[in-house]
Amino acid sequence: MSDSKKKVNAKTLQTQFSAILTGIQKMRSQAAAAVNEKASQFGLVRWRACKP
């Protein structure tokens, strides 16, 4: 009984851990997308300013 309980606990921990990792990856990709957007906007503004 205790053996199967340990397995269940390990599986639950693994599931929670992967959920946390997924959340971190999502946050990172969202932050990267926001930075890219700002950078592209800034690049467009600079490009327009440099255009004669």
Backbone bond lengths (Angstrom), bond angles and torsions (degrees), N, CA, C in turn:
res aa  C-N    CA-C-N  psi(-1)  N-CA   C-N-CA  omega(-1)  CA-C   N-CA-C  phi
1 M - - - 1.458 - - 1.529 110.22 -
2 S 1.325 116.18 -47.38 1.463 119.17 -178.20 1.529 110.85 -65.07
3 D 1.343 116.12 -30.15 1.463 119.63 179.87 1.523 111.25 -65.19
4 S 1.319 116.06 -46.62 1.464 119.66 -179.61 1.533 110.38 -67.28
5 K 1.326 116.60 -31.93 1.457 120.17 178.97 1.532 109.92 -66.29
6 K 1.325 116.06 -40.25 1.465 120.11 177.93 1.519 110.15 -61.92
7 K 1.320 116.67 -42.19 1.461 120.69 -179.76 1.525 110.53 -61.81
8 V 1.336 115.41 -43.42 1.466 119.47 179.60 1.520 110.09 -62.06
9 N 1.337 117.08 -44.00 1.457 120.52 179.79 1.525 110.95 -61.21
10 A 1.329 116.42 -43.07 1.457 120.51 -179.62 1.525 109.99 -62.73
11 K 1.327 116.26 -41.68 1.461 119.65 -179.51 1.529 110.45 -65.52
12 T 1.334 116.49 -41.21 1.463 120.14 178.93 1.521 110.31 -62.40
13 L 1.339 116.06 -45.34 1.462 119.83 179.21 1.526 110.41 -60.93
14 Q 1.327 116.57 -42.51 1.460 120.63 -179.90 1.528 110.31 -61.66
15 T 1.323 116.42 -42.59 1.463 120.65 -179.72 1.525 110.12 -63.45
16 Q 1.326 116.59 -45.83 1.460 120.16 179.65 1.521 110.39 -62.42
17 F 1.336 116.33 -41.68 1.461 120.98 -178.32 1.523 110.23 -62.82
18 S 1.335 116.89 -45.76 1.465 119.49 -178.99 1.523 110.20 -66.60
19 A 1.335 117.08 -33.15 1.466 119.70 177.52 1.523 110.09 -65.11
20 I 1.328 116.59 -41.50 1.469 120.70 178.46 1.521 109.80 -63.75
21 L 1.347 116.83 -44.71 1.459 120.50 179.88 1.522 110.40 -60.49
22 T 1.323 116.22 -42.89 1.468 120.02 179.62 1.524 109.90 -61.15
23 G 1.329 116.67 -42.62 1.452 120.44 179.02 1.516 111.91 -61.55
24 I 1.335 116.60 -42.00 1.470 120.84 179.20 1.524 109.84 -63.40
25 Q 1.337 116.57 -43.92 1.465 120.13 -179.75 1.523 110.48 -62.58
26 K 1.331 117.32 -40.81 1.464 120.38 178.96 1.519 110.40 -62.22
27 M 1.344 116.17 -45.97 1.460 120.09 -179.94 1.520 110.22 -60.50
28 R 1.350 116.29 -42.55 1.463 120.11 -179.76 1.520 111.09 -62.11
29 S 1.337 116.81 -45.84 1.464 119.36 -177.49 1.523 110.11 -67.03
30 Q 1.336 117.85 -35.41 1.465 120.23 177.41 1.529 109.91 -65.57
31 A 1.327 116.53 -43.35 1.461 120.22 179.45 1.529 109.95 -63.45
32 A 1.331 116.82 -42.53 1.458 120.52 179.18 1.524 110.53 -62.74
33 A 1.335 116.07 -40.69 1.462 119.67 179.59 1.529 109.93 -63.79
34 A 1.323 117.13 -41.57 1.463 120.48 179.51 1.525 110.43 -63.71
35 V 1.325 116.74 -42.39 1.474 120.94 179.40 1.519 109.82 -63.97
36 N 1.340 116.36 -43.96 1.466 119.86 179.53 1.513 110.66 -61.57
37 E 1.331 116.57 -41.26 1.457 120.52 -179.95 1.524 110.37 -61.66
38 K 1.341 115.94 -47.19 1.457 120.06 179.33 1.527 110.06 -61.68
39 A 1.324 116.36 -42.95 1.462 120.46 -178.35 1.527 110.27 -64.02
40 S 1.325 117.34 -41.60 1.461 119.85 -179.00 1.528 109.74 -68.05
41 Q 1.337 117.60 -38.24 1.462 120.34 177.06 1.524 109.59 -62.67
42 F 1.325 115.06 -45.08 1.464 120.11 -179.86 1.524 109.73 -62.82
43 G 1.338 116.08 -42.69 1.460 120.25 179.14 1.514 111.48 -62.33
44 L 1.335 116.66 -40.88 1.466 119.81 178.77 1.514 110.51 -63.41
45 V 1.338 116.59 -42.87 1.465 120.21 -179.86 1.524 109.41 -62.20
46 R 1.315 117.18 -45.56 1.463 120.23 179.61 1.519 111.06 -63.26
47 W 1.343 115.01 -40.84 1.454 118.88 -178.79 1.527 110.39 -63.87
48 R 1.330 116.80 -41.36 1.468 121.29 178.55 1.530 110.44 -65.23
49 A 1.324 115.58 -39.22 1.476 119.80 -178.67 1.533 109.66 -67.26
50 C 1.328 117.11 -35.12 1.462 120.13 -177.81 1.528 111.64 -77.86
51 K 1.325 116.35 -21.27 1.467 119.53 -178.74 1.536 110.19 -68.45
52 P 1.287 117.99 131.78 1.467 120.14 -179.46 1.533 111.84 -71.05
